[in-house]
């Protein structure tokens, strides 16, 4: 079962311009994993395990802090004193898990006025977190964003295009990329019972909205991915040195369905669990068009990513605000 989720060493992509023999072989492995499964683990990703462990500690400290501290970052739905709607902390009364959603940490009150998107919000983390924690989070956001760019450029290279067109889709601060901490407390009851196989779930079956999700899960595991052909579910094994990557709806759209978004879920776990997904999502004003990778427009109109995201988020209870 473990072998169902391939592991790809992407170190060659960090060292070259995608044109070395080893880089080309890596691109083919990524292509196969995306097309066949939609999930893979990456090692050789260049992010130090010590940095990842430190980010996990920051998340655990936050979720184990008093509710008064967490609520300082809650959107106005749960804290009327705050202006933020989409960024910040949400309680486990929403959908069985607590969460902390962080946008680009380069956003400041000064540059916020430039961007006309409800999803771009300034979140004053100083209310709840130490300066050292905020610096660590900012550095991690930078590193995971750069890694995600490399993965997207890999897809672009597979289409024999110049990887610089990635800049059309992803412009720092304008992107709606989200660094999220999911904290599953000692859940007393499942969030959902799978209609397919009757399994108790801690997170419902779903697909993600962005281009890629790059995730670190703790050793509790519980993440499962569905085989598109036989509909069976397979565990995503824990690997302390690996980051888990899965395809999302935006990549499916841009690739005309070649790289499909993949169903996944989390098993009900009666002990604490944390995962840290990074949702790599384009700039709010990027015009999503199936010709972006293929080059032929076929007369179809594109859609702004912000609108695309709004349509996708409607299915998630925690975003009904």
N, C-alpha and C positions, 0 to 999 in steps of 0.2 A: 504493500500500500504506500509506503514512503516513497518508493521510486516513481510513483505517479507524478509527483511534483518535481520537475527537473531542477538541478542546481547549476548555475552558469557562473563561471569565473570571468568577470568583466574587466580584470586588471589591464588587459591589452587595450581596451577602449580609453582608459585613463592615460595611457602612455603614448598613444599614437594619434594620428589624424584619421582614423578609421580605415586606412589604406594598407596597413601591414597584413600579411597573410594570417597572423593570429587574430587580428581584429576582424577580418572578413569572416573567419570561421566562427568567431563569437557572435557576429551579426546573424549568421545563419541559425545558430542555436537559439538566439532570442526570437527570431522569426518563427521557428518551429514551435517554441514554447507558447508564443502568443496565439498562433493559429490553431494549434492542436488542443491546448489546455486553457490558456488565458491566465495562468498562474505560473510563476517560477521563483526560485530563490536566487539571490545574487550574493556571491562572495567576491573578495578582491575589489570591493566597492570604494575603498579609500577612506571610509569613516571609521575612526578608531573605536574599538569596542569599549574602551574606557569612557569615551564621550557618550556613547549610547547608554552605558550603565548610569552615568551621571544624570542624563536626561530622565531615565526611569526613576531615579531617586527624587528628582525635582517633582515629578508627577505624583509619586507616592506621598511626598511630604505635603503637597497641596491638598490632595484628596483626604488625607488624614488630619488636616487642620480643622479648626472649629468651623461650623457652618456659617458663622458670622463672617469669617475671613473669606470663604469661598463666594458668598453672596455679594461681596464687594465687586466681583467681576461678572455677576449675573446680568443677562439682558433685562430690559425694562419689564418684560413679561413676569419676571420673578423678583425684580428689584426696581420699584417705581422711581427710585432716585437716579437711576442710570439711563443714558440715552442709547446705548448700544442695543441692537436688535438681534444680530446674527453672531457676533463674536462674544466670547466669554464662557462662563460656567453655566451648565444646566444640571438640575438635580435628577436623581434616579426615579423620582415619581413620574417622570415623563415617559420613559420606555425601559425601565429596569436597570439602567446604567447611568452613572454620572459621566459628564463630559466637560472638556475644556477645549474650546475652539479658538485657535490663534490665527489671525491673518498675518500678512507680511510684517515682521517686526521693524521694518524700515519706515513704516507709516508713522508720521508725526502729525500733531494738530495743525502745523503750518502747511504741510503739503496735502492735507486731506481735502482741502477746498478744490484742488485741481481735478479731482476724480468724481465723476457723477455716477456712482454706483452705490446702492444701498448695502452691498456686501463689503465695501471698503470702509472700515471703521477704525478709529483709533481706540485702542484698549489700554488704559493706564494700569499696567501690570504692577507698578510700584505700590498700589493699594494692598496687594496680597503677597507679592513675592520679593525676595531680596534682590539687590542689585547684581550680585554674582549669579543668581539663578537666571535673571533676565538676560544677562550677557551670554550665558551658556545656551539659552533658548535661541537667542539671535544667531549665534554661531552655528547651531545645529540646523536652523532654518536655512541659512546660507548653504551649508554643506548638502543637505538633502535636496534643496532646490537645484543645485549644480548637478548632482547625481541624476536627478529626474530629467534635466535637460539633455544629459548624455544619452539616456535611454530613448528620449524622443528623437534626438538626432540620429540615433541608430535606425529608427523606423524610417526616417527621411532618407537615409543612405540606402536602405533596402529598395527604395523607389528611384534610386539613381539620381537624386536631386541634391543640390547643394545644401548642406546642413545649416547654413546661415539663415535659411528661411524660418527656422525655429523662432528667430527674433520677431517675426510677424505675429506669431501666436502668443509668445510669452515675453512680456516686458515687466521687469520687476516693479513692484508696488501696484501696477495696474492689474496684475493677475489676481484671480480669486482663489489661489492656492491656499489650502488650510492645513495647519499642523494641529492635529487633534490628539487629545489624551482620552481614551476610553477606560473608565474604571468600573469594573463589575464587582459590586459588593457581594456579601454573602446573600445571594438571591434566595428568598424564601419560596418563590414559585417561578416557573418558566415564563418568559415573555410571550412565548408562542409554542404550540405543539404543531409540528410539521404535518401538513395535510397529506404530504406525499408518503412519509414513512413512519409517522407517529412519534418521532424523536422530540424530546424536550429541548427547547432552544433558549439561549441567553441573549441572542441577537437574531432577529428575523432573517429569512432568506431575502437577499437583495443583490443588486448590481450597483457599482459606483458610477458617479456622474462624470468624472474627469477623464483625462488622457490616461494617466497611470495613477495607481495608489502604491506608495512605497511604505511598507509597514514593518514595525518591529513588535513581535509578541513575546510576552514573558514565558517562562518555562511551563506554566500551567497549560499552555496550548489551547486547544478547543476549536480552532479555526478549521473549517472544512470547505472544500471546493467541489462543485458538481461536475461530473463528466457530462459534456454536452450530448454525447451520443447515447450512452446507456442510462443516463440520469442518476447513476450511483454517486454516493458521496465519499470523498477521500480526505483523510486528515492531512493538514499542512504541518509537517513535523517541526519541532523546535530545534533551531540551530543558533546558538548564541553568537556566532560570527556572521550570520546571514541576515539579509533584509528580504522581505517577501514583496514581490511585485505582481500586481494584477492589472488587467486591462479594464478600461471604463467606457462609458457610453460615448464620450467625446471622440475617443480614438476609433470606436466602431463607426461613428458618423463620418469622420474624416477619411476613413479607409474604405468607405462604401460597404461596410459589413465584413471586410476581410478579417479584421482583428476584433472579434466580438467581445462585448462585455460579458463577464462570467458570473454566474450565480455563486454566492458563498454565504456562509452562516457561521454562527458560533454556538457550540453546544452549551447547554445549561450546566453551570459549574457552581457548586455550593460553597466554593472557597473564593477568596479574592483573586481577581485577575486584572491585568492591565495590558492594553495594546496601544501603540502609538502610530497611527496611520498618518501619512502625508498625502493629501489629495492634490495632485499636480493638475491644476486647472488653468486654462488660458486667461488672457487679459479680458476684462469685461466687454471691451469694444471690438474684440477680434471677431471677424465675420466667419462663422463656421460654414464651410462649403465642402462638399464631397470632392471637389476638384483640387483641394489644397495639396494632396499627395499625388493625385492621378493626372491632373493637368487639363482635363476636358470638362468644361462647365455644363454641358448638356442643357443649357437654358434654365436651370434651376436657380432660384434665389437662395442666398445664404441666410443665416440667422445669427444674430449677435450671441456670443457665448452667454452673456448675462441672461438673456431670454431662455436659452437652451437649459441653463442651470435651474432657473426658476421652475421650468416645466418638470425637470427631473426631481427636484427636492420636494415636490408636492406629496410624494409617497412616503416621506419620512416624518413620523409623528413629531420628532424633536425640532423640526423646522417649521412647524405650523404655528407661526407667531404673529 
